[in-house]
Amino acid sequence: MNLNQKGFGLLELAIVVSLSAMIALTATTFSFHAFRTSGKTQDHLIAVSDVENAGYWMSRDALMADGVITENLTFPAILVLEWTEWGYDEDNIYYSATYSVDNLTDGIGTLSRRLQNSTGGDQSVRVASNIYYNPADPDNSTNVTYESPTINLKVATRSGTTGEIREYQIYRRPNF
């Protein structure tokens, strides 16, 4: 064996290639896991945000409501809340907020709020996306029931492969 040889031998080259392959495999696996976890985390954050938005808006209106309608509503409406803003020097203003699940595709839709009042005001706003609504699946679906004075609200969302369900009990203001 000549000790003055320059360059790498076959065994040394094989070791370097093997180590490089293991490092590349580890980096690829880590990157794939990071991207997959990031997607799941984002889906979960979207689902939680949607369920909290829906709960906030519906609770806010329900606390002001004099009247609550949850039965015999025309699809896609799921809840109607009515209240009065009492005028002292002016006429009273009557409000009606209708919540509906619109644009359903495979049970997933958009929760919308339409607020109308007796002065001609009429505005609609999208409250939340990714709302799961399927009356045939009441255990896992968004639904609203009313037993005076409690409004029972279940909001279910699905984003990607992640879902979130929150239940709210809202005690509307008493009528005097």
C-alpha positions in Angstrom: 0.0 0.0 0.0 1.3 3.3 -1.0 0.9 5.9 1.8 1.5 8.8 -0.5 -1.8 8.2 -2.4 -4.1 11.1 -2.7 -7.9 10.9 -2.9 -10.5 8.8 -1.2 -10.8 5.0 -1.3 -14.0 3.1 -2.1 -14.8 2.4 1.5 -14.4 6.0 2.6 -16.6 7.1 -0.3 -19.3 4.5 0.6 -19.4 5.8 4.2 -19.7 9.4 3.1 -22.6 8.6 0.7 -24.4 6.5 3.5 -24.1 9.3 6.0 -25.3 11.9 3.4 -28.3 9.7 2.6 -29.2 9.3 6.3 -29.0 13.1 6.9 -31.1 13.8 3.8 -33.7 11.2 4.9 -33.9 12.7 8.4 -34.2 16.2 7.0 -37.0 15.1 4.6 -38.9 13.3 7.3 -38.6 16.3 9.7 -39.8 18.7 7.0 -42.8 16.5 6.1 -43.8 16.1 9.7 -43.4 19.9 10.3 -45.6 20.8 7.3 -48.2 18.2 8.2 -48.4 19.3 11.8 -48.6 23.0 10.7 -51.6 22.1 8.5 -53.4 20.3 11.3 -52.7 23.2 13.7 -54.0 25.7 11.2 -57.1 23.7 10.6 -57.7 23.5 14.4 -57.2 27.2 14.8 -59.7 27.9 12.0 -62.3 25.6 13.6 -61.8 27.1 17.0 -62.1 30.7 15.7 -65.3 29.9 13.7 -67.0 28.2 16.7 -66.0 31.1 19.0 -67.3 33.7 16.5 -70.6 32.0 16.2 -71.0 31.6 20.0 -70.1 35.3 20.5 -72.5 36.8 18.0 -75.4 34.5 18.9 -74.9 35.0 22.6 -74.7 38.7 22.2 -78.0 39.0 20.5 -79.7 36.4 22.7 -78.9 38.4 25.8 -81.0 41.3 24.4 -83.8 39.1 23.1 -87.4 39.5 24.1 -88.5 36.8 21.8 -86.8 33.6 20.7 -87.8 31.4 17.8 -86.1 28.0 17.1 -89.0 25.9 15.8 -90.9 25.9 12.5 -88.3 28.0 10.8 -87.8 27.9 7.0 -84.5 26.4 6.0 -81.7 27.6 6.1 -82.8 29.7 9.2 -81.9 28.1 12.6 -82.6 30.9 15.0 -84.6 34.2 15.1 -84.1 36.6 18.0 -86.3 39.7 18.5 -85.9 42.7 20.8 -87.1 46.3 21.3 -85.0 49.4 21.8 -87.3 51.6 23.8 -87.5 55.2 22.8 -88.3 57.8 25.4 -88.8 60.8 23.3 -89.0 58.8 20.0 -90.7 55.8 18.8 -89.5 52.3 19.8 -87.3 50.5 17.4 -88.0 46.8 16.8 -85.1 44.5 15.8 -85.0 41.0 14.4 -81.8 39.0 14.0 -82.1 35.8 11.8 -79.2 33.3 11.9 -79.0 30.9 9.0 -76.6 28.3 7.7 -76.1 29.2 4.0 -74.2 27.6 1.1 -74.2 24.0 2.5 -71.9 21.6 0.7 -71.5 18.1 2.3 -73.0 19.5 5.6 -70.5 22.4 5.8 -71.8 26.0 5.3 -71.5 29.6 6.4 -73.3 31.0 9.4 -74.9 34.3 8.5 -76.7 37.0 10.6 -79.4 39.2 9.0 -80.4 42.1 11.2 -83.5 44.0 10.3 -85.3 46.9 12.2 -88.5 48.8 12.1 -86.8 51.9 10.7 -85.9 50.1 7.5 -82.4 48.9 8.5 -81.4 45.7 6.9 -77.8 44.3 7.1 -76.3 40.9 6.6 -72.9 39.7 7.9 -71.0 36.4 7.7 -70.5 35.3 11.3 -68.5 32.1 10.7 -67.4 29.7 8.0 -67.0 25.9 8.2 -70.2 25.4 10.2 -71.3 21.8 10.3 -75.1 21.6 10.0 -76.9 18.3 9.5 -80.3 17.9 11.2 -80.0 14.1 10.7 -76.9 14.1 13.0 -78.0 16.1 16.0 -75.3 14.8 18.3 -72.5 16.3 16.2 -74.2 19.1 14.3 -74.9 22.7 15.0 -78.4 23.1 16.6 -80.4 25.5 18.7 -83.2 24.7 21.2 -85.1 26.9 23.5 -86.7 26.2 26.9 -87.6 29.5 28.5 -85.4 31.3 29.7 -82.5 29.1 28.4 -81.2 29.0 24.8 -79.2 25.9 24.3 -76.7 26.4 21.5 -74.4 23.8 20.0 -72.0 25.0 17.4 -70.0 22.5 15.4 -67.3 23.4 12.9 -65.1 21.4 10.6 -61.9 22.6 8.9 -59.9 20.1 6.9 -59.7 17.0 9.1 -60.3 18.9 12.3 -63.6 19.6 14.0 -64.6 21.6 17.1 -67.9 21.5 19.1 -68.9 24.0 21.7 -72.1 24.1 23.7 -73.5 27.3 25.2 -76.4 27.9 27.6 -77.6 31.5 27.2 -80.1 32.9 29.6 -82.0 35.6 27.8 -83.2 38.7 29.7 -86.5 38.3 31.5 -89.6 40.1 30.2 -91.0 42.6 32.6 
